[in-house]
């Protein structure tokens, strides 16, 4: 299980790096009067966070991955699908955002 948690942590690091660039673009767009939206992800996306920037979502995800280290194997197996879904959604959204922002 430690290998799984390590892989999830590495994915969160990739997401974090991409989110820094994306948040800068979003801030610039909003400063220019564009990018008028209230949240990046819909309420049903699985996040408890709601933000116009990626960083709060990354923080939520990172905290969930860190918390896995304290869980027993059954709890870990239960939470894993939700975390993997969030990672996939974040990566997909960030990659699409990068393509669109160019």
C-alpha positions in Angstrom: 0.0 0.0 0.0 2.9 2.3 0.6 3.7 2.2 -3.1 0.2 3.3 -4.0 0.3 6.2 -1.5 3.7 7.2 -3.0 2.3 7.1 -6.5 -0.7 9.2 -5.5 1.7 11.7 -3.8 3.7 12.0 -7.0 0.6 12.7 -9.0 -0.4 15.4 -6.5 3.0 17.0 -7.0 2.5 17.1 -10.8 -1.0 18.6 -10.3 0.4 21.2 -7.9 3.0 22.3 -10.4 0.4 22.6 -13.2 -2.0 24.4 -10.9 0.5 27.1 -10.1 0.7 28.1 -13.8 -3.1 27.7 -14.3 -3.9 29.9 -11.3 -1.6 32.6 -12.7 -3.5 32.5 -16.0 -6.9 32.5 -14.3 -5.8 35.5 -12.1 -4.7 37.4 -15.2 -7.9 36.6 -17.1 -10.0 37.7 -14.1 -8.0 40.9 -13.7 -8.8 41.6 -17.4 -12.5 41.1 -16.7 -12.6 37.6 -18.3 -13.0 34.2 -16.7 -16.2 34.9 -14.9 -17.0 31.7 -13.2 -17.6 30.9 -9.5 -15.9 27.5 -9.3 -13.7 25.3 -11.4 -15.5 22.1 -10.6 -19.2 21.5 -10.2 -20.6 20.5 -6.8 -21.0 16.9 -7.8 -17.3 16.5 -8.8 -16.5 15.0 -5.4 -14.6 18.0 -3.9 -15.8 19.7 -0.7 -13.8 22.8 -1.8 -15.3 25.4 -4.1 -12.9 27.9 -5.6 -12.2 29.9 -8.7 -8.5 28.8 -8.5 -7.0 25.3 -8.5 -4.8 25.7 -5.4 -7.6 25.0 -2.8 -8.6 21.8 -4.7 -4.9 20.7 -4.7 -4.7 21.3 -1.0 -7.8 19.2 -0.4 -6.4 16.4 -2.5 -3.0 16.5 -0.9 -4.6 16.4 2.6 -6.6 13.4 1.6 -3.6 11.6 0.3 -1.6 12.4 3.5 -4.5 11.1 5.6 -4.3 7.7 3.8 -1.0 7.0 5.6 -2.9 6.9 8.9 -5.7 4.6 7.6 -5.9 0.9 8.0 -6.0 -1.2 4.8 -9.8 -1.4 4.7 -10.4 2.3 5.0 -7.7 2.9 2.4 -9.3 0.6 -0.1 -12.6 2.4 0.6 -11.2 5.9 0.0 -8.9 5.1 -2.9 -11.5 5.2 -5.7 -12.6 8.7 -4.7 -9.1 10.0 -4.6 -8.1 8.4 -7.9 -11.2 10.0 -9.5 -10.2 13.4 -8.2 -6.7 13.0 -9.4 -7.9 12.0 -12.9 -10.4 14.9 -13.0 -7.7 17.4 -11.9 -5.2 16.2 -14.5 -7.7 16.1 -17.2 -9.0 19.6 -16.4 -5.5 21.1 -16.0 -4.3 19.6 -19.3 -7.4 20.9 -21.1 -6.9 24.3 -19.5 -3.3 24.4 -20.7 -4.3 23.6 -24.3 -7.1 26.2 -24.2 -5.0 28.9 -22.6 -2.2 28.8 -25.2 
